[in-house]
Amino acid sequence: MISKRRLIVGAGALICVAGARPAGAALPPISQAQHEKFMRLAIEQAKRNPAIPSGSVIVKPDTGEVMARGVNNSAENPVMHGEMVCLLDYIRLNGNKGWGDKVIYTTGEPCSMCMSALVYADIGGVVFGSSLGGIGDRGIDNIAISAKAVVDAAPFYKGLLLGGVLANETDALFQACKKN
């Protein structure tokens, strides 16, 4: 069942978050093919941790340059979700600056902690594969506060929020992790 916040578009089952705000002028137009290319890079990261396949990359979409990578490491530290590891990698490599023209691609919808960090960083866009609901349906615990709810609570944030990119592939990763 699709909530009022989601709209299925096209055969690829792309889920657009209704009311998603377009990024400020810093982000160039990004095609569906580019979103899928970058999501596949996040999927590569996720495969490094089959127990919790939360992988992320931060990309500068106009050049395709990967600026940072991350995979869930919550076994070592409970806040080290894939997005948080990726954010820290970005800061290590680039400093805490220049977020507005970057997009993070992540295999699962960011939890409220991760999405809040992304909003405070003022990243230009957040693109995810599997929804929190879909991940939860696979028996993986998460706090049921959507990325959109975090964005809606932050009227100062104007970044892109897009979900469902390659969800069939990311859903399969999360389904397989329960078997490990």
Stockholm file with secondary structure:
# STOCKHOLM 1.0

chainA/1-180         MISKRRLIVGAGALICVAGARPAGAALPPISQAQHEKFMRLAIEQAKRNPAIPSGSVIVKPDTGEVMARGVNNSAENPVMHGEMVCLLDYIRLNGNKGWGDKVIYTTGEPCSMCMSALVYADIGGVVFGSSLGGIGDRGIDNIAISAKAVVDAAPFYKGLLLGGVLANETDALFQACKKN
#=GR chainA/1-180 SS CCCTTEEEETTTTEEEETTCCCCCTTSCCCCHHHHHHHHHHHHHHHTTCTTSCCEEEEEETTTTEEEEEEECCTTTCTTCCHHHHHHHHHHHHHCSCCCTTCEEEEEECCCHHHHHHHHHHTCSEEEEEECHHHHHHTTCCCCCCCHHHHHHTCTTCCCEEEECTTHHHHHHHHHHHTTC
#=GC SS_cons         CCCTTEEEETTTTEEEETTCCCCCTTSCCCCHHHHHHHHHHHHHHHTTCTTSCCEEEEEETTTTEEEEEEECCTTTCTTCCHHHHHHHHHHHHHCSCCCTTCEEEEEECCCHHHHHHHHHHTCSEEEEEECHHHHHHTTCCCCCCCHHHHHHTCTTCCCEEEECTTHHHHHHHHHHHTTC
//
